[in-house]
Structure formats: C-alpha cells, structure tokens
Amino acid sequence: MPTTVGALLRAATAELSAASPTARLDAELLLAHVLAWPRARLLAEREQRPTGEQTAAFAALLARRAAGEPIAYLTGHKEFYGLALEVTPDTLVPRPETELLVDLALEAARELDERRRAKDGGRAGQAEASPSADSPPSLIIADIGTGTGAIAIALASHLPKSIVYATDLSAAALAAARRNVERYELDRRVRLLHGDLLAPLPEPVDLLVSNPPYTILAEVEPNVRAHEPWLALDGGPDGAAIYRRLLAIAPAYLRPGGAVLLEIGAWQGALVADLLRAALPEATVSVHQDLSGRDRVVRASKK
C-alpha cells in the first residue's frame, strides 16, 4: 500500500542509519531522484503519496545504499564546482575537496595571464577582453586522469579562452566525460584523449593539473574499494607511484612559466613536494590545505 513522502523518509532514515552517517540526506536524495523532484519539494509535499512503482524503486535504491554503494552511482549524477555531472561506476565520484585544485588552477591561470600582459605591454589582456573564434587560446591546459571530466569542464567553463586536453587510460570513463562535455557544449575546447598520463598530449601546456590515483589500495575505505574503479584509486605500495611516473616526464610537456598542480592524500604533502622540486628545480613549490586543514594540493610554478 503506498505511503506518504514523509513516512517513507522517516522509515528510510532509520533503515540507513547503521550504514551511513548522512542517512537522512541520503534518503532525501534518493527519493527526490525517484520522484524527479527537487529536494525542497519533499518537505513541501510530505503528505503526497508516491505510486507503488515509485515506492518499490525507492526501496531497491535504499537496499543498494545500505550495502554501501555511493549515492552518485545510484542517482547517476554528482554536483562539482556548480556543475551537474553524469557519474558511472567506471568513474571516480568527484569529491568536494577536489574543488580546491580547481580554485588554485584558476589562480595560476590568472597569474600567468598577468605575467604575459606585463611582458607584452597589455596586448594579451586586450585580446582576452575581446576574444574571437579564430584567435589562439590564451591558455593550454592538461587534465590528466580526467574521469568524469569534472576538473576539465570546470576550468574550461571559467577560462573561456582556454583549450583543455583531458586524458584518461579508461575508455569507459572517457565515454562518460564526453557526455558531460557535450552537455555543457564544450566539445570544441575540451579535447578528450585516450592514453596513459601525458603520452596523448599533442603539445606542451601552460597548466598541468591532475587528481591521480594516490591511495594505498589495502587502506581504502571498504565501501569505496568495493564500488569505485581501482584504476582511479590505486597509487601503488606507498600511494606515490603515479606521481613518480608523471613527474619523470612532466618537464618536457610544460611551457615556459607554466605550473603543475596535483591533488594529494593528506599524508603526501612533503613527499610530492620533494618529487616536484626534483623534477622542476627552478620552480616555486607550495603545499595547500583543504577546508579540513589537511594537505590537499601541491603546486609548482616555473619562474
């Protein structure tokens, strides 16, 4: 027998309380998804009665969530940097802490543009203020291991004169990224490339940005390990295997005055900073903390 929205949410919250620290939020997100409602409508229409089919679909999603499956895989989407992105089990779920990487990349882009304007007497700034379809990009960016395309799309959205090369070893992840890129009509400026790390890049770049696999797989939270793609998680025995491979070849792909920005695990700040200093001895290296006060991004800017 169908029941009300309010009753379904109360029962679902109780059901998920042992499996999730955000049981009420999870229940609301899943029910809103099933009903195709905004979450706010759930509170406004608590006495509405979903159909039997909707109630059954909600129950099936609750069972999957109780087993630890991420909400983003159940609803098929996740918000990142104000963008609604398609998420599939072939992609890592975008995390809010990765938004710091985008913030710092945008800051690096502004600084690089200011240096170029100062060098050419302001002509770069004038070109940026009046872009044309035929003018060259002001910035060339690479997002390595793009997954859903979250970082690439966020940067391209905020840097309208940029070209972003987004690479990934997973063809399935690139298929999801392509749908996200097309949704935001960025397919002319976000260029998806299949291959390992920097190998697919057709030219050097101004900004090299990456949220690579950096976890020690045996230490990953069990639900994450059970559901998210290992290819996007496994950083090798000490979590730094991909950084070493990436930074061994990065100098050859970085244009003069460029910058490298890497997301890291909370324990990896000093390690990755040292790898960057070794790879780019002329660069200024800095470690940046997220809102929780944990090391999250290492940046190297060439002088």
The 8 nearest C-alpha neighbors of each residue, nearest first, counted from 0:
[[1, 2, 51, 50, 54, 48, 49, 3],
 [2, 0, 51, 50, 48, 49, 54, 3],
 [3, 1, 48, 0, 6, 7, 4, 49],
 [2, 4, 48, 46, 6, 47, 5, 7],
 [5, 3, 45, 7, 6, 47, 46, 48],
 [4, 6, 45, 8, 3, 7, 9, 46],
 [7, 5, 9, 3, 8, 4, 10, 2],
 [8, 6, 4, 10, 5, 9, 11, 3],
 [7, 9, 11, 5, 6, 10, 12, 26],
 [8, 10, 6, 12, 11, 7, 5, 13],
 [9, 11, 7, 13, 8, 12, 6, 14],
 [12, 10, 14, 8, 13, 9, 26, 7],
 [13, 11, 23, 22, 9, 15, 14, 10],
 [12, 14, 16, 10, 11, 15, 9, 22],
 [13, 15, 11, 12, 16, 10, 17, 65],
 [16, 14, 22, 18, 12, 13, 17, 65],
 [17, 15, 22, 13, 18, 19, 14, 12],
 [16, 18, 15, 19, 14, 20, 13, 65],
 [19, 17, 15, 65, 16, 67, 20, 66],
 [18, 20, 22, 21, 16, 15, 17, 65],
 [19, 21, 22, 16, 18, 17, 15, 23],
 [22, 20, 19, 24, 23, 25, 16, 15],
 [21, 23, 12, 25, 15, 16, 19, 24],
 [24, 22, 12, 26, 25, 21, 27, 8],
 [23, 25, 27, 21, 26, 22, 28, 12],
 [26, 24, 22, 28, 23, 27, 21, 29],
 [27, 25, 23, 29, 24, 28, 11, 12],
 [26, 28, 24, 30, 25, 29, 31, 23],
 [29, 27, 25, 31, 26, 30, 32, 24],
 [28, 30, 32, 26, 31, 27, 25, 33],
 [29, 31, 33, 27, 32, 28, 26, 34],
 [30, 32, 36, 34, 28, 29, 33, 38],
 [31, 33, 35, 29, 30, 34, 28, 74],
 [34, 32, 30, 31, 35, 29, 57, 53],
 [33, 35, 31, 36, 32, 30, 53, 49],
 [36, 34, 32, 33, 31, 37, 30, 38],
 [37, 35, 31, 34, 38, 40, 32, 41],
 [38, 36, 39, 40, 31, 35, 41, 32],
 [37, 39, 40, 41, 31, 36, 27, 28],
 [40, 38, 41, 37, 42, 43, 36, 31],
 [39, 41, 43, 38, 42, 37, 44, 36],
 [42, 40, 44, 39, 38, 43, 45, 4],
 [43, 41, 40, 45, 44, 39, 38, 5],
 [42, 44, 40, 41, 45, 39, 46, 47],
 [43, 45, 41, 46, 42, 47, 40, 4],
 [44, 46, 5, 4, 42, 47, 41, 43],
 [47, 45, 3, 44, 4, 5, 48, 6],
 [48, 46, 3, 44, 45, 4, 49, 5],
 [47, 49, 3, 2, 4, 1, 46, 50],
 [50, 48, 53, 54, 1, 47, 51, 3],
 [51, 49, 53, 52, 1, 54, 48, 2],
 [50, 52, 54, 53, 1, 55, 49, 0],
 [53, 51, 55, 50, 54, 56, 49, 57],
 [54, 52, 56, 50, 55, 51, 49, 57],
 [53, 55, 51, 57, 52, 56, 50, 58],
 [54, 56, 58, 52, 57, 53, 51, 59],
 [57, 55, 53, 59, 58, 54, 52, 60],
 [58, 56, 54, 60, 55, 59, 53, 30],
 [57, 59, 61, 55, 56, 60, 54, 62],
 [60, 58, 56, 62, 57, 61, 55, 63],
 [61, 59, 63, 57, 62, 58, 64, 56],
 [60, 62, 64, 58, 63, 59, 65, 57],
 [63, 61, 65, 59, 60, 64, 58, 66],
 [62, 64, 66, 60, 65, 61, 68, 59],
 [65, 63, 68, 61, 67, 66, 62, 60],
 [64, 66, 62, 67, 63, 18, 15, 61],
 [67, 65, 63, 64, 68, 62, 18, 222],
 [68, 66, 64, 222, 65, 69, 63, 18],
 [67, 69, 64, 63, 66, 226, 70, 222],
 [70, 68, 71, 72, 67, 64, 73, 226],
 [69, 71, 73, 72, 74, 68, 64, 25],
 [72, 70, 76, 74, 69, 73, 75, 77],
 [73, 71, 75, 70, 69, 74, 87, 88],
 [72, 74, 70, 71, 75, 69, 60, 68],
 [73, 75, 71, 72, 76, 70, 32, 29],
 [76, 74, 72, 86, 71, 73, 85, 87],
 [75, 77, 85, 86, 71, 84, 74, 83],
 [76, 78, 84, 71, 83, 86, 79, 85],
 [79, 77, 83, 82, 84, 81, 80, 76],
 [78, 80, 82, 81, 77, 83, 93, 95],
 [81, 79, 82, 98, 153, 78, 95, 149],
 [80, 82, 79, 78, 83, 153, 84, 77],
 [83, 81, 79, 78, 80, 84, 153, 149],
 [82, 84, 78, 77, 79, 76, 81, 85],
 [85, 83, 76, 77, 78, 179, 82, 86],
 [84, 86, 76, 75, 179, 77, 87, 175],
 [85, 87, 76, 75, 84, 72, 90, 71],
 [86, 88, 89, 90, 72, 75, 85, 175],
 [89, 87, 90, 227, 72, 228, 86, 226],
 [90, 88, 87, 172, 228, 171, 91, 227],
 [91, 89, 146, 172, 88, 87, 147, 92],
 [90, 92, 227, 93, 231, 146, 228, 89],
 [91, 93, 90, 94, 86, 71, 77, 227],
 [94, 92, 91, 79, 95, 149, 77, 97],
 [95, 93, 96, 97, 92, 79, 98, 91],
 [94, 96, 97, 98, 79, 93, 80, 99],
 [95, 97, 98, 94, 99, 289, 295, 290],
 [98, 96, 99, 100, 95, 94, 101, 262],
 [97, 99, 101, 96, 100, 95, 80, 102],
 [100, 98, 102, 97, 101, 96, 103, 289],
 [99, 101, 103, 98, 97, 102, 104, 296],
 [100, 102, 104, 98, 99, 103, 105, 150],
 [103, 101, 99, 105, 100, 104, 98, 106],
 [102, 104, 106, 100, 105, 101, 107, 99],
 [103, 105, 107, 101, 106, 102, 100, 108],
 [104, 106, 108, 102, 103, 107, 101, 109],
 [105, 107, 103, 109, 104, 108, 110, 102],
 [106, 108, 104, 110, 105, 109, 103, 111],
 [109, 107, 105, 111, 106, 110, 104, 112],
 [110, 108, 112, 106, 107, 111, 113, 105],
 [111, 109, 113, 107, 112, 108, 114, 106],
 [110, 112, 108, 114, 113, 109, 107, 115],
 [111, 113, 109, 115, 110, 114, 116, 108],
 [114, 112, 116, 110, 115, 111, 109, 117],
 [115, 113, 111, 117, 112, 116, 118, 110],
 [116, 114, 118, 112, 117, 113, 119, 111],
 [115, 117, 121, 123, 113, 119, 118, 114],
 [118, 116, 114, 120, 115, 119, 121, 113],
 [117, 119, 115, 116, 120, 114, 121, 113],
 [120, 118, 116, 121, 117, 122, 115, 123],
 [121, 119, 117, 118, 122, 116, 123, 115],
 [120, 122, 116, 124, 123, 119, 117, 125],
 [121, 123, 125, 124, 120, 119, 116, 126],
 [124, 122, 116, 126, 125, 121, 127, 115],
 [123, 125, 127, 121, 122, 126, 116, 128],
 [126, 124, 122, 128, 127, 123, 121, 129],
 [125, 127, 123, 129, 124, 128, 130, 122],
 [126, 128, 124, 125, 130, 129, 123, 160],
 [127, 129, 125, 126, 130, 124, 123, 131],
 [128, 130, 126, 127, 125, 131, 124, 134],
 [131, 129, 127, 126, 128, 134, 132, 160],
 [132, 130, 134, 133, 129, 126, 135, 127],
 [131, 133, 134, 130, 135, 160, 136, 129],
 [134, 132, 131, 135, 130, 136, 160, 126],
 [133, 135, 131, 132, 136, 130, 126, 160],
 [134, 136, 137, 133, 160, 132, 131, 161],
 [137, 135, 161, 160, 138, 162, 134, 139],
 [136, 138, 160, 161, 135, 139, 127, 112],
 [139, 137, 161, 136, 205, 140, 162, 160],
 [138, 140, 204, 162, 205, 161, 163, 206],
 [139, 141, 163, 206, 204, 205, 207, 164],
 [140, 142, 164, 207, 163, 165, 208, 143],
 [143, 141, 165, 208, 209, 145, 151, 164],
 [142, 144, 209, 166, 145, 196, 165, 141],
 [145, 143, 167, 166, 146, 211, 142, 209],
 [144, 146, 148, 143, 165, 167, 142, 166],
 [147, 145, 90, 172, 148, 144, 91, 176],
 [148, 146, 176, 149, 175, 90, 145, 172],
 [147, 149, 176, 145, 151, 146, 150, 152],
 [148, 150, 147, 152, 151, 153, 79, 145],
 [151, 149, 153, 152, 148, 154, 101, 142],
 [152, 150, 154, 148, 153, 149, 142, 155],
 [151, 153, 155, 149, 154, 150, 148, 156],
 [154, 152, 150, 156, 151, 155, 149, 157],
 [155, 153, 151, 157, 156, 152, 158, 150],
 [154, 156, 158, 152, 157, 153, 159, 151],
 [155, 157, 153, 154, 158, 152, 159, 185],
 [158, 156, 154, 155, 159, 153, 105, 152],
 [159, 157, 155, 161, 160, 156, 154, 105],
 [158, 160, 161, 157, 155, 156, 162, 154],
 [161, 159, 136, 137, 158, 138, 162, 127],
 [162, 160, 138, 136, 158, 159, 137, 139],
 [161, 163, 188, 139, 140, 189, 136, 138],
 [164, 162, 140, 189, 141, 139, 188, 190],
 [163, 165, 141, 190, 189, 191, 140, 142],
 [166, 164, 142, 191, 145, 141, 192, 190],
 [167, 165, 192, 143, 144, 193, 145, 191],
 [168, 166, 144, 193, 169, 145, 194, 195],
 [167, 169, 194, 195, 193, 170, 166, 144],
 [170, 168, 172, 171, 167, 173, 193, 194],
 [169, 171, 173, 172, 174, 168, 193, 167],
 [172, 170, 174, 169, 173, 89, 175, 90],
 [173, 171, 169, 146, 175, 174, 90, 89],
 [172, 174, 176, 170, 175, 171, 177, 169],
 [173, 175, 171, 177, 172, 176, 170, 178],
 [176, 174, 172, 178, 173, 177, 147, 179],
 [175, 177, 147, 148, 173, 179, 174, 178],
 [178, 176, 180, 174, 179, 175, 173, 181],
 [177, 179, 181, 175, 176, 180, 182, 174],
 [180, 178, 182, 176, 177, 181, 84, 85],
 [179, 181, 177, 185, 182, 183, 178, 186],
 [182, 180, 184, 178, 183, 179, 186, 185],
 [181, 183, 179, 180, 184, 178, 185, 177],
 [182, 184, 181, 185, 180, 179, 152, 186],
 [185, 183, 181, 182, 186, 180, 187, 179],
 [184, 186, 180, 188, 183, 187, 189, 181],
 [185, 187, 189, 188, 181, 180, 184, 190],
 [188, 186, 185, 189, 190, 184, 162, 181],
 [187, 189, 162, 185, 186, 190, 163, 161],
 [190, 188, 163, 186, 185, 164, 187, 162],
 [191, 189, 164, 165, 188, 163, 192, 186],
 [190, 192, 165, 166, 164, 189, 193, 173],
 [191, 193, 166, 165, 199, 190, 194, 167],
 [194, 192, 167, 166, 168, 170, 199, 191],
 [193, 195, 168, 199, 167, 166, 192, 198],
 [194, 196, 168, 198, 197, 167, 199, 193],
 [195, 197, 198, 143, 194, 245, 166, 144],
 [198, 196, 200, 199, 195, 143, 245, 166],
 [197, 199, 200, 196, 195, 194, 201, 166],
 [200, 198, 194, 197, 192, 201, 193, 166],
 [201, 199, 197, 202, 198, 164, 203, 192],
 [200, 202, 199, 203, 198, 164, 197, 204],
 [203, 201, 200, 204, 252, 139, 253, 199],
 [204, 202, 252, 253, 254, 205, 201, 251],
 [205, 203, 139, 253, 140, 254, 206, 252],
 [204, 206, 257, 139, 254, 140, 253, 138],
 [207, 205, 140, 258, 204, 257, 259, 208],
 [206, 208, 259, 141, 140, 260, 258, 142],
 [209, 207, 260, 142, 259, 261, 141, 206],
 [210, 208, 143, 261, 142, 211, 262, 144],
 [209, 211, 262, 261, 144, 212, 208, 143],
 [212, 210, 209, 213, 144, 241, 231, 262],
 [213, 211, 232, 234, 231, 233, 214, 241],
 [214, 212, 234, 238, 239, 211, 233, 232],
 [213, 215, 238, 234, 233, 216, 232, 212],
 [214, 216, 238, 218, 217, 234, 236, 235],
 [215, 217, 219, 233, 218, 214, 232, 234],
 [216, 218, 215, 219, 214, 224, 220, 236],
 [219, 217, 216, 215, 220, 214, 221, 224],
 [220, 218, 216, 217, 224, 221, 215, 223],
 [219, 221, 223, 222, 224, 218, 217, 225],
 [222, 220, 224, 223, 225, 219, 218, 67],
 [223, 221, 225, 67, 224, 220, 226, 68],
 [224, 222, 226, 225, 220, 221, 227, 219],
 [223, 225, 221, 222, 226, 227, 219, 220],
 [224, 226, 222, 223, 221, 227, 68, 67],
 [225, 227, 223, 224, 68, 222, 228, 88],
 [226, 228, 223, 91, 224, 88, 225, 229],
 [229, 227, 230, 231, 89, 91, 90, 226],
 [228, 230, 232, 231, 233, 227, 224, 216],
 [229, 231, 228, 232, 233, 212, 169, 168],
 [232, 230, 212, 229, 228, 91, 233, 211],
 [233, 231, 212, 229, 230, 214, 213, 234],
 [232, 234, 212, 216, 214, 235, 229, 230],
 [233, 235, 238, 213, 212, 214, 240, 239],
 [234, 236, 238, 240, 233, 237, 215, 239],
 [235, 237, 238, 215, 234, 240, 239, 216],
 [238, 236, 239, 235, 215, 234, 240, 214],
 [239, 237, 234, 213, 214, 235, 215, 236],
 [238, 240, 242, 237, 234, 241, 213, 243],
 [241, 239, 235, 243, 234, 242, 238, 244],
 [242, 240, 244, 243, 239, 245, 234, 212],
 [243, 241, 245, 239, 244, 240, 246, 271],
 [242, 244, 240, 246, 241, 245, 247, 239],
 [243, 245, 241, 247, 242, 246, 240, 248],
 [246, 244, 242, 243, 247, 248, 241, 249],
 [245, 247, 249, 248, 243, 244, 242, 278],
 [246, 248, 244, 245, 249, 243, 278, 250],
 [247, 249, 246, 250, 245, 251, 244, 252],
 [248, 250, 246, 252, 251, 247, 245, 253],
 [251, 249, 253, 252, 248, 279, 278, 246],
 [250, 252, 249, 253, 248, 203, 254, 247],
 [251, 253, 203, 249, 250, 204, 254, 202],
 [254, 252, 204, 203, 250, 251, 257, 205],
 [253, 255, 205, 257, 204, 203, 256, 252],
 [256, 254, 257, 253, 301, 205, 302, 258],
 [257, 255, 301, 302, 254, 258, 300, 111],
 [258, 256, 205, 254, 255, 301, 206, 253],
 [259, 257, 300, 206, 299, 301, 207, 205],
 [258, 260, 207, 299, 298, 206, 208, 300],
 [261, 259, 298, 208, 297, 207, 299, 209],
 [262, 260, 209, 297, 296, 208, 210, 263],
 [261, 263, 296, 210, 295, 209, 100, 297],
 [264, 262, 295, 296, 267, 261, 265, 213],
 [263, 265, 267, 266, 295, 213, 294, 214],
 [264, 266, 294, 293, 267, 295, 263, 268],
 [265, 267, 264, 268, 294, 263, 269, 293],
 [268, 266, 270, 264, 265, 269, 271, 263],
 [269, 267, 270, 271, 294, 272, 266, 286],
 [268, 270, 272, 271, 267, 273, 266, 286],
 [269, 271, 267, 273, 272, 268, 274, 239],
 [272, 270, 274, 273, 268, 269, 267, 275],
 [271, 273, 269, 275, 274, 270, 268, 276],
 [272, 274, 276, 270, 271, 275, 269, 277],
 [275, 273, 271, 277, 272, 276, 278, 270],
 [276, 274, 278, 272, 277, 273, 279, 271],
 [277, 275, 280, 273, 279, 278, 274, 272],
 [276, 278, 274, 275, 280, 279, 273, 272],
 [277, 279, 275, 276, 246, 280, 274, 247],
 [278, 280, 276, 282, 281, 277, 275, 250],
 [281, 279, 276, 282, 277, 278, 275, 283],
 [280, 282, 279, 301, 302, 283, 276, 300],
 [283, 281, 301, 300, 279, 280, 299, 302],
 [282, 284, 300, 299, 301, 285, 281, 302],
 [285, 283, 299, 298, 282, 272, 300, 276],
 [284, 286, 298, 297, 299, 287, 283, 272],
 [285, 287, 297, 296, 268, 298, 294, 288],
 [286, 288, 296, 294, 295, 297, 285, 289],
 [289, 287, 294, 293, 292, 295, 290, 296],
 [288, 290, 292, 291, 293, 295, 294, 96],
 [291, 289, 292, 288, 293, 96, 99, 295],
 [292, 290, 289, 293, 288, 294, 96, 295],
 [291, 293, 288, 289, 290, 294, 295, 287],
 [294, 292, 288, 265, 291, 289, 295, 290],
 [293, 295, 288, 265, 287, 268, 296, 289],
 [294, 296, 263, 288, 262, 289, 265, 287],
 [297, 295, 262, 287, 261, 263, 286, 100],
 [296, 298, 286, 261, 285, 260, 287, 272],
 [297, 299, 260, 285, 284, 259, 286, 296],
 [298, 300, 284, 259, 283, 258, 282, 260],
 [301, 299, 258, 282, 283, 257, 302, 259],
 [302, 300, 282, 256, 257, 258, 281, 283],
 [301, 256, 282, 300, 281, 283, 255, 257]]
